[in-house]
Amino acid sequence: MKETIPVALTLTASMALGLWLGWLFIKRVRSNPIHIGFHLIFGVGLQLVNQAGCRAAVKG
């Protein structure tokens, strides 16, 4: 259970930031590059955590 909390928080933060950036895009407001960078970092971090979890599951 404790292993899923960081993954859930990272996923929630990335989704919330992505939705907010998408809303700004729809309103045709230019996004701050720092916000886009954080969104990409959250996404990459989530992928790394997911890959590590898959590797741990395969090892048994």
mmCIF file of the N, C-alpha and C atoms, coordinates in Angstrom:
data_MODEL
# 
_entry.id   MODEL 
# 
loop_
_atom_site.group_PDB 
_atom_site.id 
_atom_site.type_symbol 
_atom_site.label_atom_id 
_atom_site.label_alt_id 
_atom_site.label_comp_id 
_atom_site.label_asym_id 
_atom_site.label_entity_id 
_atom_site.label_seq_id 
_atom_site.pdbx_PDB_ins_code 
_atom_site.Cartn_x 
_atom_site.Cartn_y 
_atom_site.Cartn_z 
_atom_site.occupancy 
_atom_site.B_iso_or_equiv 
_atom_site.pdbx_formal_charge 
_atom_site.auth_seq_id 
_atom_site.auth_comp_id 
_atom_site.auth_asym_id 
_atom_site.auth_atom_id 
_atom_site.pdbx_PDB_model_num 
ATOM 1   N N  . MET A 1 1  ? 0.816  -1.204  0.000   1.00 0.00 ? 1  MET A N  1 
ATOM 2   C CA . MET A 1 1  ? 0.000  0.000   0.000   1.00 0.00 ? 1  MET A CA 1 
ATOM 3   C C  . MET A 1 1  ? 0.857  1.264   0.000   1.00 0.00 ? 1  MET A C  1 
ATOM 4   N N  . LYS A 1 2  ? 1.949  1.249   0.779   1.00 0.00 ? 2  LYS A N  1 
ATOM 5   C CA . LYS A 1 2  ? 2.796  2.438   0.866   1.00 0.00 ? 2  LYS A CA 1 
ATOM 6   C C  . LYS A 1 2  ? 3.484  2.749   -0.460  1.00 0.00 ? 2  LYS A C  1 
ATOM 7   N N  . GLU A 1 3  ? 3.692  1.723   -1.293  1.00 0.00 ? 3  GLU A N  1 
ATOM 8   C CA . GLU A 1 3  ? 4.351  1.948   -2.578  1.00 0.00 ? 3  GLU A CA 1 
ATOM 9   C C  . GLU A 1 3  ? 3.434  2.652   -3.565  1.00 0.00 ? 3  GLU A C  1 
ATOM 10  N N  . THR A 1 4  ? 2.130  2.547   -3.382  1.00 0.00 ? 4  THR A N  1 
ATOM 11  C CA . THR A 1 4  ? 1.205  3.129   -4.344  1.00 0.00 ? 4  THR A CA 1 
ATOM 12  C C  . THR A 1 4  ? 0.940  4.608   -4.083  1.00 0.00 ? 4  THR A C  1 
ATOM 13  N N  . ILE A 1 5  ? 1.207  5.085   -2.873  1.00 0.00 ? 5  ILE A N  1 
ATOM 14  C CA . ILE A 1 5  ? 0.916  6.483   -2.554  1.00 0.00 ? 5  ILE A CA 1 
ATOM 15  C C  . ILE A 1 5  ? 1.748  7.449   -3.401  1.00 0.00 ? 5  ILE A C  1 
ATOM 16  N N  . PRO A 1 6  ? 3.080  7.284   -3.505  1.00 0.00 ? 6  PRO A N  1 
ATOM 17  C CA . PRO A 1 6  ? 3.836  8.209   -4.371  1.00 0.00 ? 6  PRO A CA 1 
ATOM 18  C C  . PRO A 1 6  ? 3.406  8.148   -5.836  1.00 0.00 ? 6  PRO A C  1 
ATOM 19  N N  . VAL A 1 7  ? 3.075  6.949   -6.303  1.00 0.00 ? 7  VAL A N  1 
ATOM 20  C CA . VAL A 1 7  ? 2.628  6.810   -7.692  1.00 0.00 ? 7  VAL A CA 1 
ATOM 21  C C  . VAL A 1 7  ? 1.310  7.538   -7.891  1.00 0.00 ? 7  VAL A C  1 
ATOM 22  N N  . ALA A 1 8  ? 0.390  7.376   -6.947  1.00 0.00 ? 8  ALA A N  1 
ATOM 23  C CA . ALA A 1 8  ? -0.912 8.040   -7.051  1.00 0.00 ? 8  ALA A CA 1 
ATOM 24  C C  . ALA A 1 8  ? -0.758 9.557   -6.985  1.00 0.00 ? 8  ALA A C  1 
ATOM 25  N N  . LEU A 1 9  ? 0.112  10.044  -6.114  1.00 0.00 ? 9  LEU A N  1 
ATOM 26  C CA . LEU A 1 9  ? 0.334  11.491  -6.015  1.00 0.00 ? 9  LEU A CA 1 
ATOM 27  C C  . LEU A 1 9  ? 0.967  12.042  -7.289  1.00 0.00 ? 9  LEU A C  1 
ATOM 28  N N  . THR A 1 10 ? 1.935  11.330  -7.839  1.00 0.00 ? 10 THR A N  1 
ATOM 29  C CA . THR A 1 10 ? 2.579  11.770  -9.075  1.00 0.00 ? 10 THR A CA 1 
ATOM 30  C C  . THR A 1 10 ? 1.587  11.773  -10.229 1.00 0.00 ? 10 THR A C  1 
ATOM 31  N N  . LEU A 1 11 ? 0.787  10.724  -10.322 1.00 0.00 ? 11 LEU A N  1 
ATOM 32  C CA . LEU A 1 11 ? -0.208 10.648  -11.382 1.00 0.00 ? 11 LEU A CA 1 
ATOM 33  C C  . LEU A 1 11 ? -1.249 11.758  -11.253 1.00 0.00 ? 11 LEU A C  1 
ATOM 34  N N  . THR A 1 12 ? -1.696 12.008  -10.028 1.00 0.00 ? 12 THR A N  1 
ATOM 35  C CA . THR A 1 12 ? -2.685 13.064  -9.796  1.00 0.00 ? 12 THR A CA 1 
ATOM 36  C C  . THR A 1 12 ? -2.114 14.432  -10.145 1.00 0.00 ? 12 THR A C  1 
ATOM 37  N N  . ALA A 1 13 ? -0.882 14.695  -9.718  1.00 0.00 ? 13 ALA A N  1 
ATOM 38  C CA . ALA A 1 13 ? -0.259 15.988  -10.009 1.00 0.00 ? 13 ALA A CA 1 
ATOM 39  C C  . ALA A 1 13 ? -0.060 16.179  -11.508 1.00 0.00 ? 13 ALA A C  1 
ATOM 40  N N  . SER A 1 14 ? 0.377  15.134  -12.185 1.00 0.00 ? 14 SER A N  1 
ATOM 41  C CA . SER A 1 14 ? 0.597  15.234  -13.631 1.00 0.00 ? 14 SER A CA 1 
ATOM 42  C C  . SER A 1 14 ? -0.721 15.441  -14.378 1.00 0.00 ? 14 SER A C  1 
ATOM 43  N N  . MET A 1 15 ? -1.756 14.720  -13.968 1.00 0.00 ? 15 MET A N  1 
ATOM 44  C CA . MET A 1 15 ? -3.056 14.878  -14.621 1.00 0.00 ? 15 MET A CA 1 
ATOM 45  C C  . MET A 1 15 ? -3.632 16.266  -14.374 1.00 0.00 ? 15 MET A C  1 
ATOM 46  N N  . ALA A 1 16 ? -3.534 16.744  -13.142 1.00 0.00 ? 16 ALA A N  1 
ATOM 47  C CA . ALA A 1 16 ? -4.078 18.068  -12.828 1.00 0.00 ? 16 ALA A CA 1 
ATOM 48  C C  . ALA A 1 16 ? -3.347 19.155  -13.610 1.00 0.00 ? 16 ALA A C  1 
ATOM 49  N N  . LEU A 1 17 ? -2.029 19.069  -13.652 1.00 0.00 ? 17 LEU A N  1 
ATOM 50  C CA . LEU A 1 17 ? -1.254 20.052  -14.393 1.00 0.00 ? 17 LEU A CA 1 
ATOM 51  C C  . LEU A 1 17 ? -1.545 19.957  -15.890 1.00 0.00 ? 17 LEU A C  1 
ATOM 52  N N  . GLY A 1 18 ? -1.690 18.734  -16.395 1.00 0.00 ? 18 GLY A N  1 
ATOM 53  C CA . GLY A 1 18 ? -2.018 18.552  -17.809 1.00 0.00 ? 18 GLY A CA 1 
ATOM 54  C C  . GLY A 1 18 ? -3.390 19.113  -18.160 1.00 0.00 ? 18 GLY A C  1 
ATOM 55  N N  . LEU A 1 19 ? -4.375 18.891  -17.281 1.00 0.00 ? 19 LEU A N  1 
ATOM 56  C CA . LEU A 1 19 ? -5.707 19.454  -17.521 1.00 0.00 ? 19 LEU A CA 1 
ATOM 57  C C  . LEU A 1 19 ? -5.677 20.973  -17.509 1.00 0.00 ? 19 LEU A C  1 
ATOM 58  N N  . TRP A 1 20 ? -4.928 21.532  -16.572 1.00 0.00 ? 20 TRP A N  1 
ATOM 59  C CA . TRP A 1 20 ? -4.823 22.993  -16.480 1.00 0.00 ? 20 TRP A CA 1 
ATOM 60  C C  . TRP A 1 20 ? -4.138 23.567  -17.721 1.00 0.00 ? 20 TRP A C  1 
ATOM 61  N N  . LEU A 1 21 ? -3.039 22.917  -18.154 1.00 0.00 ? 21 LEU A N  1 
ATOM 62  C CA . LEU A 1 21 ? -2.352 23.376  -19.363 1.00 0.00 ? 21 LEU A CA 1 
ATOM 63  C C  . LEU A 1 21 ? -3.256 23.219  -20.591 1.00 0.00 ? 21 LEU A C  1 
ATOM 64  N N  . GLY A 1 22 ? -4.041 22.136  -20.638 1.00 0.00 ? 22 GLY A N  1 
ATOM 65  C CA . GLY A 1 22 ? -4.983 21.953  -21.728 1.00 0.00 ? 22 GLY A CA 1 
ATOM 66  C C  . GLY A 1 22 ? -6.054 23.037  -21.744 1.00 0.00 ? 22 GLY A C  1 
ATOM 67  N N  . TRP A 1 23 ? -6.536 23.410  -20.558 1.00 0.00 ? 23 TRP A N  1 
ATOM 68  C CA . TRP A 1 23 ? -7.526 24.488  -20.456 1.00 0.00 ? 23 TRP A CA 1 
ATOM 69  C C  . TRP A 1 23 ? -6.944 25.809  -20.966 1.00 0.00 ? 23 TRP A C  1 
ATOM 70  N N  . LEU A 1 24 ? -5.691 26.085  -20.588 1.00 0.00 ? 24 LEU A N  1 
ATOM 71  C CA . LEU A 1 24 ? -5.042 27.299  -21.081 1.00 0.00 ? 24 LEU A CA 1 
ATOM 72  C C  . LEU A 1 24 ? -4.893 27.258  -22.604 1.00 0.00 ? 24 LEU A C  1 
ATOM 73  N N  . PHE A 1 25 ? -4.571 26.076  -23.144 1.00 0.00 ? 25 PHE A N  1 
ATOM 74  C CA . PHE A 1 25 ? -4.426 25.925  -24.591 1.00 0.00 ? 25 PHE A CA 1 
ATOM 75  C C  . PHE A 1 25 ? -5.754 26.191  -25.294 1.00 0.00 ? 25 PHE A C  1 
ATOM 76  N N  . ILE A 1 26 ? -6.846 25.655  -24.730 1.00 0.00 ? 26 ILE A N  1 
ATOM 77  C CA . ILE A 1 26 ? -8.168 25.867  -25.327 1.00 0.00 ? 26 ILE A CA 1 
ATOM 78  C C  . ILE A 1 26 ? -8.531 27.349  -25.298 1.00 0.00 ? 26 ILE A C  1 
ATOM 79  N N  . LYS A 1 27 ? -8.166 28.041  -24.218 1.00 0.00 ? 27 LYS A N  1 
ATOM 80  C CA . LYS A 1 27 ? -8.458 29.472  -24.115 1.00 0.00 ? 27 LYS A CA 1 
ATOM 81  C C  . LYS A 1 27 ? -7.467 30.315  -24.912 1.00 0.00 ? 27 LYS A C  1 
ATOM 82  N N  . ARG A 1 28 ? -6.478 29.665  -25.548 1.00 0.00 ? 28 ARG A N  1 
ATOM 83  C CA . ARG A 1 28 ? -5.440 30.317  -26.344 1.00 0.00 ? 28 ARG A CA 1 
ATOM 84  C C  . ARG A 1 28 ? -4.591 31.279  -25.515 1.00 0.00 ? 28 ARG A C  1 
ATOM 85  N N  . VAL A 1 29 ? -4.262 30.814  -24.292 1.00 0.00 ? 29 VAL A N  1 
ATOM 86  C CA . VAL A 1 29 ? -3.372 31.557  -23.404 1.00 0.00 ? 29 VAL A CA 1 
ATOM 87  C C  . VAL A 1 29 ? -2.025 30.851  -23.432 1.00 0.00 ? 29 VAL A C  1 
ATOM 88  N N  . ARG A 1 30 ? -0.968 31.608  -23.582 1.00 0.00 ? 30 ARG A N  1 
ATOM 89  C CA . ARG A 1 30 ? 0.365  31.010  -23.641 1.00 0.00 ? 30 ARG A CA 1 
ATOM 90  C C  . ARG A 1 30 ? 0.753  30.470  -22.271 1.00 0.00 ? 30 ARG A C  1 
ATOM 91  N N  . SER A 1 31 ? 1.242  29.233  -22.244 1.00 0.00 ? 31 SER A N  1 
ATOM 92  C CA . SER A 1 31 ? 1.638  28.582  -21.006 1.00 0.00 ? 31 SER A CA 1 
ATOM 93  C C  . SER A 1 31 ? 3.069  28.960  -20.638 1.00 0.00 ? 31 SER A C  1 
ATOM 94  N N  . ASN A 1 32 ? 3.320  28.990  -19.356 1.00 0.00 ? 32 ASN A N  1 
ATOM 95  C CA . ASN A 1 32 ? 4.663  29.224  -18.843 1.00 0.00 ? 32 ASN A CA 1 
ATOM 96  C C  . ASN A 1 32 ? 5.504  27.968  -19.120 1.00 0.00 ? 32 ASN A C  1 
ATOM 97  N N  . PRO A 1 33 ? 6.679  28.099  -19.714 1.00 0.00 ? 33 PRO A N  1 
ATOM 98  C CA . PRO A 1 33 ? 7.507  26.921  -19.999 1.00 0.00 ? 33 PRO A CA 1 
ATOM 99  C C  . PRO A 1 33 ? 7.881  26.129  -18.752 1.00 0.00 ? 33 PRO A C  1 
ATOM 100 N N  . ILE A 1 34 ? 7.920  26.768  -17.612 1.00 0.00 ? 34 ILE A N  1 
ATOM 101 C CA . ILE A 1 34 ? 8.233  26.052  -16.368 1.00 0.00 ? 34 ILE A CA 1 
ATOM 102 C C  . ILE A 1 34 ? 7.125  25.063  -16.043 1.00 0.00 ? 34 ILE A C  1 
ATOM 103 N N  . HIS A 1 35 ? 5.880  25.463  -16.251 1.00 0.00 ? 35 HIS A N  1 
ATOM 104 C CA . HIS A 1 35 ? 4.761  24.552  -15.992 1.00 0.00 ? 35 HIS A CA 1 
ATOM 105 C C  . HIS A 1 35 ? 4.801  23.361  -16.943 1.00 0.00 ? 35 HIS A C  1 
ATOM 106 N N  . ILE A 1 36 ? 5.132  23.618  -18.189 1.00 0.00 ? 36 ILE A N  1 
ATOM 107 C CA . ILE A 1 36 ? 5.238  22.521  -19.161 1.00 0.00 ? 36 ILE A CA 1 
ATOM 108 C C  . ILE A 1 36 ? 6.372  21.583  -18.751 1.00 0.00 ? 36 ILE A C  1 
ATOM 109 N N  . GLY A 1 37 ? 7.477  22.133  -18.300 1.00 0.00 ? 37 GLY A N  1 
ATOM 110 C CA . GLY A 1 37 ? 8.600  21.315  -17.845 1.00 0.00 ? 37 GLY A CA 1 
ATOM 111 C C  . GLY A 1 37 ? 8.230  20.432  -16.664 1.00 0.00 ? 37 GLY A C  1 
ATOM 112 N N  . PHE A 1 38 ? 7.511  20.997  -15.692 1.00 0.00 ? 38 PHE A N  1 
ATOM 113 C CA . PHE A 1 38 ? 7.077  20.197  -14.548 1.00 0.00 ? 38 PHE A CA 1 
ATOM 114 C C  . PHE A 1 38 ? 6.143  19.070  -14.999 1.00 0.00 ? 38 PHE A C  1 
ATOM 115 N N  . HIS A 1 39 ? 5.268  19.362  -15.936 1.00 0.00 ? 39 HIS A N  1 
ATOM 116 C CA . HIS A 1 39 ? 4.356  18.340  -16.436 1.00 0.00 ? 39 HIS A CA 1 
ATOM 117 C C  . HIS A 1 39 ? 5.149  17.199  -17.088 1.00 0.00 ? 39 HIS A C  1 
ATOM 118 N N  . LEU A 1 40 ? 6.160  17.535  -17.868 1.00 0.00 ? 40 LEU A N  1 
ATOM 119 C CA . LEU A 1 40 ? 6.985  16.510  -18.506 1.00 0.00 ? 40 LEU A CA 1 
ATOM 120 C C  . LEU A 1 40 ? 7.791  15.726  -17.475 1.00 0.00 ? 40 LEU A C  1 
ATOM 121 N N  . ILE A 1 41 ? 8.319  16.417  -16.462 1.00 0.00 ? 41 ILE A N  1 
ATOM 122 C CA . ILE A 1 41 ? 9.080  15.730  -15.416 1.00 0.00 ? 41 ILE A CA 1 
ATOM 123 C C  . ILE A 1 41 ? 8.183  14.761  -14.654 1.00 0.00 ? 41 ILE A C  1 
ATOM 124 N N  . PHE A 1 42 ? 6.967  15.195  -14.328 1.00 0.00 ? 42 PHE A N  1 
ATOM 125 C CA . PHE A 1 42 ? 6.030  14.294  -13.649 1.00 0.00 ? 42 PHE A CA 1 
ATOM 126 C C  . PHE A 1 42 ? 5.737  13.069  -14.513 1.00 0.00 ? 42 PHE A C  1 
ATOM 127 N N  . GLY A 1 43 ? 5.539  13.283  -15.799 1.00 0.00 ? 43 GLY A N  1 
ATOM 128 C CA . GLY A 1 43 ? 5.251  12.167  -16.701 1.00 0.00 ? 43 GLY A CA 1 
ATOM 129 C C  . GLY A 1 43 ? 6.414  11.199  -16.812 1.00 0.00 ? 43 GLY A C  1 
ATOM 130 N N  . VAL A 1 44 ? 7.616  11.713  -16.942 1.00 0.00 ? 44 VAL A N  1 
ATOM 131 C CA . VAL A 1 44 ? 8.800  10.852  -17.020 1.00 0.00 ? 44 VAL A CA 1 
ATOM 132 C C  . VAL A 1 44 ? 8.999  10.122  -15.697 1.00 0.00 ? 44 VAL A C  1 
ATOM 133 N N  . GLY A 1 45 ? 8.816  10.822  -14.588 1.00 0.00 ? 45 GLY A N  1 
ATOM 134 C CA . GLY A 1 45 ? 8.952  10.186  -13.275 1.00 0.00 ? 45 GLY A CA 1 
ATOM 135 C C  . GLY A 1 45 ? 7.957  9.059   -13.095 1.00 0.00 ? 45 GLY A C  1 
ATOM 136 N N  . LEU A 1 46 ? 6.732  9.265   -13.552 1.00 0.00 ? 46 LEU A N  1 
ATOM 137 C CA . LEU A 1 46 ? 5.715  8.223   -13.456 1.00 0.00 ? 46 LEU A CA 1 
ATOM 138 C C  . LEU A 1 46 ? 6.094  7.014   -14.299 1.00 0.00 ? 46 LEU A C  1 
ATOM 139 N N  . GLN A 1 47 ? 6.637  7.253   -15.482 1.00 0.00 ? 47 GLN A N  1 
ATOM 140 C CA . GLN A 1 47 ? 7.051  6.139   -16.334 1.00 0.00 ? 47 GLN A CA 1 
ATOM 141 C C  . GLN A 1 47 ? 8.188  5.351   -15.684 1.00 0.00 ? 47 GLN A C  1 
ATOM 142 N N  . LEU A 1 48 ? 9.135  6.044   -15.061 1.00 0.00 ? 48 LEU A N  1 
ATOM 143 C CA . LEU A 1 48 ? 10.251 5.352   -14.411 1.00 0.00 ? 48 LEU A CA 1 
ATOM 144 C C  . LEU A 1 48 ? 9.764  4.519   -13.232 1.00 0.00 ? 48 LEU A C  1 
ATOM 145 N N  . VAL A 1 49 ? 8.853  5.068   -12.455 1.00 0.00 ? 49 VAL A N  1 
ATOM 146 C CA . VAL A 1 49 ? 8.302  4.319   -11.324 1.00 0.00 ? 49 VAL A CA 1 
ATOM 147 C C  . VAL A 1 49 ? 7.525  3.108   -11.828 1.00 0.00 ? 49 VAL A C  1 
ATOM 148 N N  . ASN A 1 50 ? 6.778  3.279   -12.905 1.00 0.00 ? 50 ASN A N  1 
ATOM 149 C CA . ASN A 1 50 ? 6.009  2.184   -13.476 1.00 0.00 ? 50 ASN A CA 1 
ATOM 150 C C  . ASN A 1 50 ? 6.937  1.077   -13.982 1.00 0.00 ? 50 ASN A C  1 
ATOM 151 N N  . GLN A 1 51 ? 8.010  1.430   -14.658 1.00 0.00 ? 51 GLN A N  1 
ATOM 152 C CA . GLN A 1 51 ? 8.956  0.444   -15.164 1.00 0.00 ? 51 GLN A CA 1 
ATOM 153 C C  . GLN A 1 51 ? 9.629  -0.299  -14.013 1.00 0.00 ? 51 GLN A C  1 
ATOM 154 N N  . ALA A 1 52 ? 9.988  0.426   -12.960 1.00 0.00 ? 52 ALA A N  1 
ATOM 155 C CA . ALA A 1 52 ? 10.613 -0.214  -11.807 1.00 0.00 ? 52 ALA A CA 1 
ATOM 156 C C  . ALA A 1 52 ? 9.650  -1.193  -11.153 1.00 0.00 ? 52 ALA A C  1 
ATOM 157 N N  . GLY A 1 53 ? 8.380  -0.821  -11.078 1.00 0.00 ? 53 GLY A N  1 
ATOM 158 C CA . GLY A 1 53 ? 7.382  -1.717  -10.498 1.00 0.00 ? 53 GLY A CA 1 
ATOM 159 C C  . GLY A 1 53 ? 7.179  -2.955  -11.342 1.00 0.00 ? 53 GLY A C  1 
ATOM 160 N N  . CYS A 1 54 ? 7.208  -2.806  -12.650 1.00 0.00 ? 54 CYS A N  1 
ATOM 161 C CA . CYS A 1 54 ? 7.059  -3.971  -13.546 1.00 0.00 ? 54 CYS A CA 1 
ATOM 162 C C  . CYS A 1 54 ? 8.251  -4.897  -13.425 1.00 0.00 ? 54 CYS A C  1 
ATOM 163 N N  . ARG A 1 55 ? 9.450  -4.330  -13.330 1.00 0.00 ? 55 ARG A N  1 
ATOM 164 C CA . ARG A 1 55 ? 10.646 -5.149  -13.161 1.00 0.00 ? 55 ARG A CA 1 
ATOM 165 C C  . ARG A 1 55 ? 10.622 -5.910  -11.840 1.00 0.00 ? 55 ARG A C  1 
ATOM 166 N N  . ALA A 1 56 ? 10.165 -5.244  -10.781 1.00 0.00 ? 56 ALA A N  1 
ATOM 167 C CA . ALA A 1 56 ? 10.088 -5.898  -9.478  1.00 0.00 ? 56 ALA A CA 1 
ATOM 168 C C  . ALA A 1 56 ? 9.064  -7.030  -9.503  1.00 0.00 ? 56 ALA A C  1 
ATOM 169 N N  . ALA A 1 57 ? 7.970  -6.843  -10.229 1.00 0.00 ? 57 ALA A N  1 
ATOM 170 C CA . ALA A 1 57 ? 6.932  -7.869  -10.317 1.00 0.00 ? 57 ALA A CA 1 
ATOM 171 C C  . ALA A 1 57 ? 7.440  -9.088  -11.095 1.00 0.00 ? 57 ALA A C  1 
ATOM 172 N N  . VAL A 1 58 ? 8.255  -8.837  -12.119 1.00 0.00 ? 58 VAL A N  1 
ATOM 173 C CA . VAL A 1 58 ? 8.792  -9.945  -12.925 1.00 0.00 ? 58 VAL A CA 1 
ATOM 174 C C  . VAL A 1 58 ? 9.803  -10.749 -12.115 1.00 0.00 ? 58 VAL A C  1 
ATOM 175 N N  . LYS A 1 59 ? 10.630 -10.050 -11.319 1.00 0.00 ? 59 LYS A N  1 
ATOM 176 C CA . LYS A 1 59 ? 11.633 -10.749 -10.506 1.00 0.00 ? 59 LYS A CA 1 
ATOM 177 C C  . LYS A 1 59 ? 10.987 -11.615 -9.432  1.00 0.00 ? 59 LYS A C  1 
ATOM 178 N N  . GLY A 1 60 ? 9.827  -11.215 -9.012  1.00 0.00 ? 60 GLY A N  1 
ATOM 179 C CA . GLY A 1 60 ? 9.079  -12.071 -8.135  1.00 0.00 ? 60 GLY A CA 1 
ATOM 180 C C  . GLY A 1 60 ? 9.042  -11.731 -6.730  1.00 0.00 ? 60 GLY A C  1 
# 
